[in-house]
Amino acid sequence: MTLKQFVLNKIENINGFDTETSNCIKKVIRSTIKDFEFRSVVKVEETEAGRCEILYLASAVEEKLLSKIAEFAIGTEEETSIESIYEGYVVRNY
């Protein structure tokens, strides 16, 4: 199974998946982190802007893979940054 096929399978399992909705993309990201047993984690925290999901990246490799997965989930050929999906709420622990 290719990475793209993996993402398409994940999308099929999400009711009402919408490529325009960041929460749908985040569901695919969270599922990927769990399935591949990445060291990166997503935490919900209180910020000045209210409750938000913050992605803590464990390595540059995981960041690149998660960005690629986001591209496949959105269905774009353009390079997508995981940081844009999480609206800047990304902490790099590497």
Residue pairs with C-beta under 8 A, 6 or more apart in sequence:
1 9
3 65
3 68
3 69
3 72
4 72
6 32
6 69
7 28
7 32
7 69
7 72
7 73
8 72
10 27
10 28
10 31
10 32
10 73
11 17
11 28
11 73
14 24
14 27
14 28
16 24
17 24
18 24
19 25
19 73
19 74
19 75
22 85
22 86
22 87
24 73
25 70
25 73
25 74
25 85
26 42
26 53
26 85
26 86
28 69
28 70
28 73
29 42
29 55
29 66
29 69
29 70
29 73
29 82
29 85
30 42
32 38
32 65
32 66
32 69
33 40
33 41
33 42
33 66
36 65
38 58
38 62
38 66
39 58
39 59
39 62
40 55
40 56
40 57
40 58
40 59
40 62
40 63
40 66
41 55
41 56
41 58
42 53
42 54
42 55
42 56
43 53
43 54
43 56
44 51
44 52
44 53
44 54
45 51
45 52
45 54
47 54
47 89
52 87
52 89
53 86
53 89
54 86
54 89
54 90
54 91
55 66
55 82
55 86
55 89
55 90
55 91
56 90
56 91
56 93
57 63
57 66
57 82
57 90
57 91
57 92
57 93
57 94
58 93
58 94
59 94
60 94
63 82
63 92
66 82
67 79
67 80
67 81
67 82
70 80
70 81
70 82
70 85
71 77
71 78
71 79
71 80
74 80
82 90
83 90
